[in-house]
Amino acid sequence: MLLPGTIAPDFEASSHDGKRIRLSDFRGRKNVVLFFYPRDFTAICTRQVCMFRDVRDELAGFDAEIFGVSTDGESQHARFAETHGLSFPLLADESGEIGKSYRVLSGLRKFLGYAARVTYVIDKEGVIRGAVRSEFDVQRHLDEVRRVLSTLAG
């Protein structure tokens, strides 16, 4: 896991709706909530994405965009997003390159092909300001996101 104060690695990925998303496109414009999760359609992952879906407007009030990332492909993400009415992009990291650069896909997880459950809050300058890892307590992820975004808002 990368630590707060680290420059967030740039990436480009396809979202579930086929759009290309590049982190650097948000630099100077938006804070970014970037959360990694293991798999679509699993119980805890579903709870996590729905939790972020339900607070999207609240987080937008902090000038933040939300992106979920897993090693699942675009078509899997599209079904998952449609099933749960997700209103933010799910990014396909099939090669695992994004996960590796954010240190959430290493060791056994690299071998198994799924990321650790880690959430980063990246400020408008591209610096990681918050990071949390918890495999089972998804509320902890949201609590940290709110805390960091509130601090960034002053």
Beta strands, then each sheet from edge to edge (+ up, - down):
strand 1: 12-15
strand 2: 20-22
strand 3: 31-36
strand 4: 64-70
strand 5: 90-92
strand 6: 118-122
strand 7: 128-133
sheet 1: 2+ 1- 5+ 4+ 3+ 6- 7+
end
